[in-house]
């Protein structure tokens, strides 16, 4: 039993490392994931790799097929992109509405911090800064989902946001500034504790984000 916490920490570490490789496309979308090769590369036994891949399968970042093992999730197709935003439009305005009635000073401070970090990350500064922008964007949405108080909704949205990396390659000039402006409107509504305005601001943000990304998805980037 004494080894259980250490084993969990190891699995969590391996999960984080494989997750990073997937979202950074170091493991190419659609490619086969070799458990033994990963274990050797990460200097661990195959067991924590298998456990991490099971979690990543639940996140939708890898796929498991009978007798074929794991593969990295492919890039989103046009239909998959539409499905993703359909789900986000159903859930995130509702989460923002609920959050407006429950948001704390700590929640608002964290949202301000995430937005400030996004504003400091210029997409034309290269991939490391772009990764920072996308990470803080993900944290922004996750904080609102958590502030809603609905843990099932927050977990569902976390899984949906795990797909954000699948359209990172379609990032274009102007998206960062518009995204930050829309996030500010959401924060303002939350600070005012206005559920209807918070939901409307989130809905508008997601629709605009989808409109900005749709042309690139349609032409394959």
C-alpha positions in Angstrom: 0.0 0.0 0.0 2.9 2.3 0.7 3.8 2.2 -3.0 0.4 3.3 -4.1 0.9 7.1 -3.8 4.3 6.9 -5.6 2.8 4.8 -8.4 0.0 7.4 -8.8 2.5 10.2 -9.0 4.5 8.2 -11.6 1.4 7.6 -13.6 0.4 11.3 -13.4 3.9 12.3 -14.5 3.8 9.9 -17.5 0.3 11.1 -18.4 1.6 14.7 -18.4 4.6 13.8 -20.6 2.5 11.9 -23.1 -0.2 14.5 -23.1 2.5 17.1 -23.9 3.8 15.1 -26.8 0.3 14.7 -28.2 -0.8 18.3 -28.0 2.6 19.5 -29.4 2.3 17.0 -32.2 5.6 15.4 -31.2 3.4 12.3 -31.6 1.8 13.0 -34.9 -2.0 13.0 -35.1 -3.3 9.6 -36.4 0.0 7.9 -35.8 0.4 4.6 -33.9 1.4 4.9 -30.2 3.9 2.2 -29.2 3.6 1.4 -25.5 7.0 -0.3 -25.2 8.8 2.4 -27.2 7.3 5.1 -25.1 8.2 3.2 -21.9 11.9 3.0 -23.0 11.9 6.6 -24.1 10.4 7.8 -20.8 12.6 5.3 -18.8 9.6 3.7 -17.1 7.9 0.3 -17.2 5.0 -0.2 -19.6 2.5 -0.3 -16.7 2.3 3.5 -16.1 2.3 4.1 -19.9 -0.7 1.8 -20.2 -2.5 3.6 -17.3 -1.7 7.0 -18.8 -3.0 6.0 -22.2 -6.2 4.7 -20.7 -6.7 8.2 -19.2 -5.8 9.9 -22.5 -8.3 7.6 -24.3 -11.0 8.9 -21.9 -9.9 12.5 -22.8 -10.3 11.7 -26.5 -6.6 12.3 -27.2 -5.8 8.7 -28.2 -8.0 6.0 -29.7 -7.8 2.3 -28.9 -8.9 -0.4 -31.3 -9.1 -4.1 -30.6 -5.9 -5.9 -31.6 -4.5 -2.7 -33.0 -3.5 -0.9 -29.9 -3.5 2.9 -29.5 -3.2 5.7 -32.1 -3.1 9.4 -31.6 -6.4 11.1 -32.3 -6.5 12.6 -35.8 -6.9 16.2 -36.5 -10.5 17.4 -36.4 -12.4 17.1 -39.6 -14.9 19.7 -40.6 -17.7 17.7 -39.1 -15.8 17.0 -35.9 -15.0 20.7 -35.6 -18.8 21.5 -35.9 -19.6 18.9 -33.3 -17.1 20.3 -30.9 -18.5 23.8 -31.1 -22.1 22.5 -31.0 -21.3 20.9 -27.6 -19.4 23.9 -26.4 -22.3 26.2 -27.3 -24.7 24.0 -25.4 -22.6 23.8 -22.2 -20.4 26.8 -21.8 -23.0 29.6 -21.9 -24.9 27.5 -19.2 -21.6 27.2 -17.2 -21.1 31.0 -17.5 -24.6 31.7 -16.3 -24.2 29.5 -13.3 -20.8 30.9 -12.5 -22.2 34.4 -12.4 -24.2 33.5 -9.4 -21.4 31.6 -7.6 -18.2 33.4 -8.7 -15.8 34.3 -5.9 -13.1 37.0 -5.7 -10.5 34.3 -6.2 -12.2 33.1 -9.3 -12.3 36.6 -10.8 -8.6 37.3 -9.8 -7.6 34.1 -11.6 -9.7 35.0 -14.7 -8.0 38.4 -14.8 -4.6 36.7 -14.5 -5.3 34.3 -17.3 -6.5 37.1 -19.5 -3.4 39.2 -18.7 -1.2 36.3 -19.7 -3.1 35.9 -23.0 -2.7 39.6 -23.8 1.0 39.3 -23.1 1.4 36.4 -25.5 1.6 37.7 -29.1 0.9 34.9 -31.6 3.5 36.3 -34.0 6.3 35.7 -31.4 6.6 32.0 -32.3 5.3 28.6 -31.2 6.3 28.8 -27.5 4.3 32.0 -27.0 1.4 30.6 -29.0 1.4 27.6 -26.7 1.3 29.9 -23.7 -1.7 31.8 -25.2 -3.6 28.6 -25.9 -2.9 27.2 -22.5 -4.2 30.3 -20.7 -7.2 30.3 -23.0 -7.9 26.7 -21.8 -7.4 27.7 -18.2 -9.8 30.6 -18.6 -12.6 28.5 -19.8 -11.8 25.8 -17.3 -12.0 28.2 -14.4 -15.5 29.4 -15.4 -16.6 25.8 -15.7 -15.3 25.1 -12.2 -16.9 28.2 -10.8 -20.3 27.0 -12.1 -20.3 24.5 -9.3 -21.4 21.7 -11.6 -18.5 19.2 -11.5 -19.9 17.0 -14.2 -20.2 19.9 -16.5 -16.7 21.1 -15.7 -15.3 17.6 -16.3 -17.2 17.3 -19.6 -15.8 20.7 -20.7 -12.3 19.7 -19.7 -12.5 16.7 -22.0 -13.9 18.9 -24.8 -11.1 21.4 -24.4 -8.5 18.6 -24.7 -9.2 18.9 -28.4 -8.1 22.5 -28.6 -4.7 21.5 -29.8 -6.2 19.8 -32.8 -6.9 23.1 -34.4 -3.9 25.0 -33.0 -2.4 24.9 -36.5 -5.2 27.1 -37.8 -4.4 30.0 -35.5 -4.4 33.3 -37.5 -3.4 36.9 -37.0 -6.1 38.9 -35.2 -7.6 36.0 -33.4 -5.7 36.8 -30.2 -6.9 40.4 -29.9 -10.5 39.5 -30.6 -10.4 36.6 -28.2 -9.1 38.8 -25.4 -11.8 41.4 -26.0 -14.5 38.7 -25.9 -13.0 37.2 -22.7 -13.1 40.6 -21.1 -16.8 40.9 -21.8 -17.4 37.6 -20.1 -15.4 38.6 -17.0 -17.3 41.9 -16.8 -20.6 40.0 -16.8 -19.3 37.6 -14.1 -18.1 40.5 -12.0 -21.5 42.1 -12.3 -23.1 38.8 -11.3 -25.4 39.0 -14.3 -26.2 35.4 -15.5 -28.0 36.4 -18.7 -25.3 38.7 -19.9 -22.6 36.2 -18.9 -24.3 33.5 -21.0 -24.8 35.8 -23.9 -21.2 37.0 -23.8 -19.9 33.4 -23.8 -22.3 32.4 -26.6 -21.1 35.3 -28.7 -17.5 34.5 -28.0 -17.9 30.9 -29.1 -19.8 31.7 -32.2 -17.2 34.3 -33.2 -14.4 31.9 -32.5 -16.0 29.3 -34.6 -16.5 31.8 -37.4 -12.9 32.8 -37.3 -11.6 29.3 -37.4 -14.1 27.8 -39.9 -12.4 29.1 -43.1 -9.1 27.6 -42.1 -10.7 24.3 -41.2 -12.5 24.2 -44.5 -9.4 24.7 -46.6 -7.3 22.4 -44.5 -5.2 25.1 -42.8 
